[in-house]
Every structure is written in structure tokens, then in C-alpha cells.
Amino acid sequence: MKKGIVLLLVMMVLVLPFYTQAQCSICTKTAMQLGEGPAKGLNAGILYLMATPLAIMGIIGFRWWKREKSAVV
């Protein structure tokens, strides 16, 4: 059961960034002026820059959760 949940979460993390739009209104306006190709590249760059802080927060949260779980038992 746990392996299934972990696998589902990993698949979501790998697949969802391809379908999300991570542009603010200013970036969207600039991307519209650049054309389709550069707009996709700009969006991918924004998602790439967003992934690092989220990964760090996830690792810290996971380690905290594991430590709290082992302290209770």
C-alpha cells in the first residue's frame, strides 16, 4: 500500500509539470510577444527554478515527519 502511494506521488511529480502553467501576468505577456517556442522555454525555466525550493521543503518536511514518528514510538 505504501509503495503504491509513493509511486503515485512520484508519477504526479514527474508528469504534472508538463501540464502546468507557472507564469505570472508579466511573464505571460512577454511570452505572448516572443511566440510559441520561446514561451514554452520560459515556462519550463520557471518550473525548473520553482522545483528546487519545493524539493528542499519536501526533504526537510519528510525528515521532520520521520523524526517525529520515531520519537512517538
Backbone as JSON Lines, residues from 0, in Angstrom:
{"i":0,"aa":"M","n":[0.83,-1.19,0.0],"ca":[0.0,0.0,0.0],"c":[0.87,1.25,0.0]}
{"i":1,"aa":"K","n":[1.91,1.28,0.85],"ca":[2.76,2.46,0.93],"c":[3.55,2.65,-0.36]}
{"i":2,"aa":"K","n":[3.98,1.53,-0.96],"ca":[4.74,1.63,-2.2],"c":[3.86,2.2,-3.32]}
{"i":3,"aa":"G","n":[2.6,1.86,-3.3],"ca":[1.68,2.38,-4.3],"c":[1.48,3.87,-4.16]}
{"i":4,"aa":"I","n":[1.36,4.34,-2.93],"ca":[1.18,5.77,-2.7],"c":[2.43,6.53,-3.11]}
{"i":5,"aa":"V","n":[3.59,5.99,-2.75],"ca":[4.86,6.64,-3.13],"c":[5.0,6.67,-4.64]}
{"i":6,"aa":"L","n":[4.67,5.57,-5.31],"ca":[4.74,5.52,-6.76],"c":[3.8,6.53,-7.39]}
{"i":7,"aa":"L","n":[2.6,6.66,-6.87],"ca":[1.64,7.64,-7.37],"c":[2.16,9.05,-7.21]}
{"i":8,"aa":"L","n":[2.74,9.36,-6.06],"ca":[3.28,10.7,-5.84],"c":[4.45,11.0,-6.77]}
{"i":9,"aa":"V","n":[5.31,10.02,-6.97],"ca":[6.44,10.21,-7.88],"c":[5.94,10.45,-9.3]}
{"i":10,"aa":"M","n":[4.97,9.69,-9.73],"ca":[4.42,9.88,-11.07],"c":[3.78,11.25,-11.23]}
{"i":11,"aa":"M","n":[3.08,11.72,-10.19],"ca":[2.47,13.04,-10.26],"c":[3.54,14.12,-10.36]}
{"i":12,"aa":"V","n":[4.61,13.97,-9.59],"ca":[5.68,14.97,-9.62],"c":[6.34,14.99,-11.0]}
{"i":13,"aa":"L","n":[6.48,13.84,-11.63],"ca":[7.13,13.78,-12.93],"c":[6.23,14.22,-14.08]}
{"i":14,"aa":"V","n":[4.94,13.99,-13.98],"ca":[4.04,14.25,-15.09],"c":[3.39,15.64,-15.01]}
{"i":15,"aa":"L","n":[3.0,16.08,-13.85],"ca":[2.25,17.33,-13.74],"c":[3.0,18.58,-14.21]}
{"i":16,"aa":"P","n":[4.3,18.71,-14.02],"ca":[4.95,19.93,-14.51],"c":[4.8,20.16,-16.01]}
{"i":17,"aa":"F","n":[4.59,19.1,-16.78],"ca":[4.44,19.27,-18.21],"c":[3.09,19.89,-18.58]}
{"i":18,"aa":"Y","n":[2.13,19.83,-17.68],"ca":[0.81,20.34,-17.97],"c":[0.47,21.63,-17.23]}
{"i":19,"aa":"T","n":[1.35,22.1,-16.39],"ca":[1.07,23.29,-15.6],"c":[1.58,24.54,-16.29]}
{"i":20,"aa":"Q","n":[0.98,25.64,-15.96],"ca":[1.42,26.94,-16.43],"c":[1.87,27.74,-15.22]}
{"i":21,"aa":"A","n":[3.13,28.11,-15.18],"ca":[3.7,28.74,-13.99],"c":[4.09,30.18,-14.26]}
{"i":22,"aa":"Q","n":[3.38,30.86,-15.1],"ca":[3.77,32.21,-15.46],"c":[2.88,33.24,-14.76]}
{"i":23,"aa":"C","n":[3.53,34.29,-14.27],"ca":[2.78,35.41,-13.73],"c":[2.25,36.22,-14.91]}
{"i":24,"aa":"S","n":[1.47,37.25,-14.64],"ca":[0.86,38.02,-15.73],"c":[1.9,38.74,-16.57]}
{"i":25,"aa":"I","n":[2.96,39.23,-15.96],"ca":[4.0,39.92,-16.73],"c":[4.75,38.94,-17.62]}
{"i":26,"aa":"C","n":[5.08,37.78,-17.08],"ca":[5.78,36.76,-17.88],"c":[4.89,36.26,-19.01]}
{"i":27,"aa":"T","n":[3.61,36.13,-18.76],"ca":[2.68,35.68,-19.79],"c":[2.63,36.68,-20.93]}
{"i":28,"aa":"K","n":[2.56,37.96,-20.61],"ca":[2.5,39.0,-21.63],"c":[3.79,38.99,-22.46]}
{"i":29,"aa":"T","n":[4.94,38.86,-21.8],"ca":[6.22,38.81,-22.51],"c":[6.29,37.57,-23.39]}
{"i":30,"aa":"A","n":[5.85,36.45,-22.87],"ca":[5.9,35.2,-23.63],"c":[4.99,35.26,-24.86]}
{"i":31,"aa":"M","n":[3.86,35.93,-24.75],"ca":[2.97,36.07,-25.91],"c":[3.64,36.84,-27.03]}
{"i":32,"aa":"Q","n":[4.45,37.81,-26.66],"ca":[5.15,38.61,-27.68],"c":[6.29,37.82,-28.32]}
{"i":33,"aa":"L","n":[6.87,36.87,-27.6],"ca":[8.0,36.1,-28.12],"c":[7.59,35.03,-29.11]}
{"i":34,"aa":"G","n":[6.41,34.48,-28.95],"ca":[5.96,33.39,-29.81],"c":[5.81,32.11,-29.01]}
{"i":35,"aa":"E","n":[5.42,31.04,-29.69],"ca":[5.09,29.77,-29.03],"c":[6.32,29.06,-28.47]}
{"i":36,"aa":"G","n":[7.37,28.92,-29.25],"ca":[8.57,28.19,-28.81],"c":[9.24,28.82,-27.61]}
{"i":37,"aa":"P","n":[9.59,30.11,-27.67],"ca":[10.21,30.74,-26.51],"c":[9.29,30.79,-25.29]}
{"i":38,"aa":"A","n":[8.0,30.86,-25.5],"ca":[7.06,30.87,-24.38],"c":[7.12,29.54,-23.63]}
{"i":39,"aa":"K","n":[7.21,28.44,-24.36],"ca":[7.33,27.13,-23.71],"c":[8.64,27.02,-22.95]}
{"i":40,"aa":"G","n":[9.71,27.55,-23.54],"ca":[11.0,27.54,-22.86],"c":[10.99,28.38,-21.59]}
{"i":41,"aa":"L","n":[10.35,29.55,-21.66],"ca":[10.23,30.41,-20.48],"c":[9.43,29.71,-19.38]}
{"i":42,"aa":"N","n":[8.36,29.06,-19.75],"ca":[7.54,28.34,-18.78],"c":[8.31,27.18,-18.16]}
{"i":43,"aa":"A","n":[9.08,26.46,-18.95],"ca":[9.88,25.36,-18.43],"c":[10.95,25.88,-17.48]}
{"i":44,"aa":"G","n":[11.54,27.03,-17.79],"ca":[12.54,27.62,-16.9],"c":[11.95,28.03,-15.57]}
{"i":45,"aa":"I","n":[10.75,28.59,-15.59],"ca":[10.08,28.98,-14.36],"c":[9.79,27.75,-13.5]}
{"i":46,"aa":"L","n":[9.32,26.69,-14.13],"ca":[9.05,25.45,-13.39],"c":[10.32,24.84,-12.83]}
{"i":47,"aa":"Y","n":[11.41,24.93,-13.58],"ca":[12.69,24.4,-13.12],"c":[13.17,25.16,-11.89]}
{"i":48,"aa":"L","n":[13.08,26.48,-11.92],"ca":[13.51,27.3,-10.79],"c":[12.6,27.1,-9.58]}
{"i":49,"aa":"M","n":[11.35,26.76,-9.81],"ca":[10.41,26.54,-8.72],"c":[10.63,25.17,-8.06]}
{"i":50,"aa":"A","n":[11.17,24.21,-8.79],"ca":[11.3,22.84,-8.28],"c":[12.32,22.73,-7.15]}
{"i":51,"aa":"T","n":[13.41,23.48,-7.21],"ca":[14.46,23.35,-6.2],"c":[13.97,23.73,-4.8]}
{"i":52,"aa":"P","n":[13.37,24.91,-4.61],"ca":[12.88,25.22,-3.25],"c":[11.81,24.25,-2.77]}
{"i":53,"aa":"L","n":[10.95,23.81,-3.68],"ca":[9.91,22.86,-3.27],"c":[10.52,21.52,-2.87]}
{"i":54,"aa":"A","n":[11.56,21.08,-3.57],"ca":[12.24,19.84,-3.21],"c":[12.92,19.97,-1.85]}
{"i":55,"aa":"I","n":[13.55,21.1,-1.6],"ca":[14.2,21.31,-0.31],"c":[13.17,21.29,0.81]}
{"i":56,"aa":"M","n":[12.05,21.98,0.61],"ca":[11.0,21.97,1.64],"c":[10.44,20.57,1.84]}
{"i":57,"aa":"G","n":[10.3,19.81,0.76],"ca":[9.79,18.44,0.88],"c":[10.74,17.54,1.65]}
{"i":58,"aa":"I","n":[12.03,17.67,1.39],"ca":[13.02,16.87,2.1],"c":[13.04,17.22,3.58]}
{"i":59,"aa":"I","n":[13.03,18.51,3.89],"ca":[13.01,18.93,5.3],"c":[11.74,18.44,5.99]}
{"i":60,"aa":"G","n":[10.6,18.57,5.32],"ca":[9.35,18.11,5.9],"c":[9.33,16.61,6.11]}
{"i":61,"aa":"F","n":[9.85,15.86,5.16],"ca":[9.89,14.41,5.29],"c":[10.8,14.0,6.43]}
{"i":62,"aa":"R","n":[11.97,14.6,6.56],"ca":[12.89,14.26,7.65],"c":[12.28,14.62,9.01]}
{"i":63,"aa":"W","n":[11.58,15.75,9.07],"ca":[10.92,16.15,10.31],"c":[9.83,15.13,10.67]}
{"i":64,"aa":"W","n":[9.06,14.73,9.67],"ca":[7.97,13.77,9.9],"c":[8.54,12.43,10.39]}
{"i":65,"aa":"K","n":[9.62,11.95,9.76],"ca":[10.22,10.69,10.18],"c":[10.75,10.79,11.62]}
{"i":66,"aa":"R","n":[11.38,11.92,11.97],"ca":[11.92,12.1,13.3],"c":[10.79,12.13,14.34]}
{"i":67,"aa":"E","n":[9.71,12.83,14.05],"ca":[8.57,12.9,14.96],"c":[7.91,11.53,15.1]}
{"i":68,"aa":"K","n":[7.82,10.82,14.0],"ca":[7.2,9.48,14.03],"c":[8.02,8.52,14.9]}
{"i":69,"aa":"S","n":[9.34,8.57,14.78],"ca":[10.18,7.67,15.56],"c":[10.25,8.1,17.04]}
{"i":70,"aa":"A","n":[10.06,9.37,17.34],"ca":[10.09,9.84,18.71],"c":[8.84,9.42,19.48]}
{"i":71,"aa":"V","n":[7.7,9.3,18.8],"ca":[6.45,8.92,19.44],"c":[6.46,7.44,19.8]}
{"i":72,"aa":"V","n":[7.02,6.61,18.95],"ca":[7.03,5.16,19.17],"c":[8.01,4.8,20.19]}
